[in-house]
Amino acid sequence: QKWRGGDIQRYPGGGFKINLLKPVVEQWKDREDLLVMFVDSYDVLFAASSEAIIQKFLDFNSKAVFSAEQFCWPDQKLASSYPKVGLGKRFLCSGGYIGYAPVIHALLNNNDIKDTDDDQLYYTKIFLNQNDHGIRLDHRSHIFQNLNGAEDEVELKVSENDTYVYNTFYNTRSAIYHGNGASKIFLNY
């Protein structure tokens, strides 16, 4: 389908992603044993198997996990409403999330959203105002590593048998790398 979610490179938008996902997840809304994961598309790299991603999710002991970042986008006025974190990223990023199908279904159908409304603001409001869906944020990039503003945190490690990206701040090896915002250029190097 033609993109109808606004110019998300420069402005808030992306509600179209939610509206595209709703009918797909509808078929799984009662599958309590099924995990659903969403990631942005063209600026995401997978660095782990599906089994490893599932295990990392299960380690959270949560119903849904969203990626986290250091920027409160798109409404910086909401920053003071977020819980403080001792170590890690504080703010929800909608570029990657995973959860049980009924929970993801409930999140997608929590409110109506216009195609040009902001998807990250939509999920942020749910997280801050009525987090009865059991959402947790991946503060230390166990599953999702957002690279925007975090380029200095990660290093490429090379050994005889393995090459991987390592977060030196949190001592984590993420499963998914997201070149959100200006960090898309970083992924090219």
C-alpha positions in Angstrom: 0.0 0.0 0.0 1.0 3.6 -0.5 2.4 5.2 2.7 -0.3 7.4 4.3 1.5 8.0 7.7 3.0 11.5 7.0 6.6 12.5 6.7 8.0 10.7 9.7 11.6 11.5 8.8 11.0 15.1 9.8 7.7 15.3 11.7 5.5 13.2 14.0 3.4 10.6 12.2 3.2 6.9 11.6 -0.3 6.1 12.9 -0.7 4.3 9.6 1.6 1.6 11.0 -0.9 0.8 13.7 -3.8 0.9 11.3 -2.0 -1.6 9.0 -1.2 -3.9 11.9 -4.7 -4.0 13.4 -6.3 -6.4 10.9 -3.3 -8.7 10.9 -3.2 -9.1 14.7 -7.0 -9.4 14.8 -6.8 -13.1 13.8 -4.5 -13.8 16.7 -6.3 -11.8 19.5 -7.2 -15.0 21.5 -3.8 -16.8 21.1 -2.3 -16.4 24.5 0.6 -18.7 23.5 1.6 -16.5 20.5 4.1 -13.7 20.6 3.9 -10.8 18.1 6.8 -8.6 17.4 6.8 -5.4 15.4 9.9 -3.6 14.2 10.3 -0.7 11.8 11.4 -2.0 8.4 14.2 -0.5 6.4 16.3 0.7 9.3 16.4 -2.5 11.4 19.0 -5.3 11.6 18.4 -8.7 13.3 21.4 -10.0 15.1 19.9 -13.0 16.9 17.7 -16.0 16.1 14.0 -16.1 16.8 14.7 -18.5 19.7 17.2 -16.0 21.3 14.7 -13.1 20.9 11.9 -15.1 22.5 14.2 -16.1 25.4 15.2 -12.4 25.9 11.5 -11.5 26.0 10.7 -14.2 28.5 13.5 -13.0 30.7 11.6 -9.7 31.2 8.6 -11.6 32.7 6.3 -9.1 31.1 3.3 -9.1 28.8 4.9 -6.6 26.4 8.3 -5.0 26.0 8.9 -1.8 24.0 12.3 -0.5 23.0 13.6 2.5 24.8 15.6 5.6 23.8 17.1 8.7 25.3 14.9 11.2 23.5 11.3 11.9 24.5 9.7 12.1 21.1 7.5 13.6 19.8 6.2 15.5 22.9 9.1 16.5 25.1 6.6 17.9 27.7 5.8 14.3 28.7 9.4 13.6 29.8 8.6 14.5 33.4 5.7 12.0 33.5 8.1 9.1 32.8 9.3 7.0 35.7 13.0 7.6 36.5 15.4 4.8 35.7 18.7 4.2 37.5 20.6 2.9 34.5 19.4 2.9 30.9 17.2 4.7 28.5 14.1 6.2 29.9 11.7 6.9 27.0 9.5 4.6 25.0 10.4 4.1 21.3 7.7 2.5 19.1 10.3 1.3 16.5 10.4 -2.1 18.2 8.1 -4.1 20.5 7.2 -7.6 21.3 4.4 -9.1 23.4 1.6 -11.7 23.7 -0.9 -11.5 20.9 -3.9 -10.6 23.1 -1.9 -7.7 24.7 -0.6 -6.4 21.3 -4.2 -6.6 20.0 -5.5 -4.6 23.0 -2.7 -2.0 22.6 -3.5 -1.6 18.9 -7.2 -1.2 19.6 -6.9 0.9 22.7 -8.0 4.1 20.9 -8.6 5.2 17.3 -5.7 6.7 15.5 -5.5 8.7 12.3 -3.0 7.5 9.8 -1.1 10.8 10.2 -1.2 10.8 14.0 2.0 9.8 15.8 2.3 6.1 16.7 5.0 6.7 19.3 2.8 9.3 21.1 -0.1 6.8 20.9 1.9 4.1 22.7 3.5 6.6 25.1 0.1 7.8 26.3 -1.0 4.2 27.0 2.3 3.5 28.8 2.1 6.7 31.0 -1.7 6.9 31.6 -3.0 3.4 31.9 -0.3 0.9 31.8 -2.6 -2.0 32.7 -1.3 -3.9 29.7 1.9 -4.8 31.6 4.3 -2.9 29.3 7.9 -2.7 30.2 10.7 -0.8 28.5 13.9 -2.4 27.4 16.0 0.3 29.3 19.3 -1.5 28.8 18.9 -2.8 25.2 18.6 -6.5 25.9 16.3 -7.0 22.9 16.2 -3.7 21.1 19.2 -1.3 20.6 18.1 2.1 19.3 21.1 3.7 17.8 19.9 7.4 17.6 22.1 9.2 20.1 23.7 6.0 21.2 26.4 5.5 18.7 29.1 6.0 21.3 27.6 3.1 23.4 28.2 0.4 20.9 31.3 -1.3 19.5 31.8 -3.9 16.9 33.5 -6.9 18.5 35.4 -9.4 16.4 36.8 -12.7 17.6 38.0 -15.9 16.0 34.5 -17.4 15.9 32.1 -14.4 16.2 31.4 -10.8 15.1 28.8 -8.8 17.0 27.8 -5.4 18.3 28.2 -4.9 22.0 26.7 -2.1 24.2 29.6 -1.1 26.4 27.4 1.1 28.7 25.0 -1.7 29.7 27.2 -4.8 28.9 24.5 -6.1 26.6 24.4 -7.8 23.2 21.1 -6.8 21.7 19.1 -9.0 19.3 17.8 -6.1 17.1 19.5 -2.9 16.1 17.3 0.1 15.0 18.9 2.9 13.1 16.2 5.4 14.2 16.5 9.1 13.5 19.8 10.4 12.3 21.6 7.1 13.1 20.5 5.5 9.8 23.8 6.9 8.4 25.7 5.1 11.3 24.3 1.7 10.0 26.0 2.3 6.7 29.5 2.2 8.2 
